[in-house]
Amino acid sequence: MILLGGGGIGLAQDAPVGTQMSADLAPAARQDQPAFQPSEQAQFETAFARFDTPAEPALPDHAVDITTIEPAEPSATPIGPGVASYYGRRFHGRPTASGEAFDMNDLTAAHKTLPFGSRVRVTNPRNGASVVVRVNDRGPFTRGRDIDLSRAAAEQIGIVRSGHGRVELELLDN
């Protein structure tokens, strides 16, 4: 039996019965190296075999699978109908009344009286789209407007083209 290395995934192979390798093709036998050398693929698989774990571990009976839990809808207090407008690029990066920099890509808003950090659901009754914004600024300072939205929030409810629109406002409990 002659052992050949390097082929396949490192399995030893028998030479066919009745064949012999010529002396010029046979590798020189060395005393310092074993006759069989596993391939790199076999070495890799052997090294990581102990890390094979099932894809989904079994849950114990007392465990709760949080992927099946739906978060509770925050309770909302209706504020009523109003008119929303938006502000964007011109104020981007400037400080707001709360001290943070205005980012037209955040879901934020300006309101005259609601405390900073309040979360408000703004719904466009024309298309049913709504967005939850965080109050971080004061305003709007235009008569007849109730809330100023960031550009990102205005895009979500579809009032960017007209610049303003009628909305329903709800204060969410934090």
Buried (B, 14 or more C-beta within 10 A) or exposed (E): EBEBBEEEEBEBEEEEEEEEEEEEEEEEEEEEEEEEBBBEEBEEBEEEEEEEEEEEEEEEEEEEEEEEEEEEEEEBEEBEEBBBBBBBEEBBEEEBEBEEEBBBEBBBBBBEEBEBEBBBBBBBEEEEBBBBBBBBBBBBEEEEBBBBBBBBBBBBBBBBEEEBBEBBBBBBEE
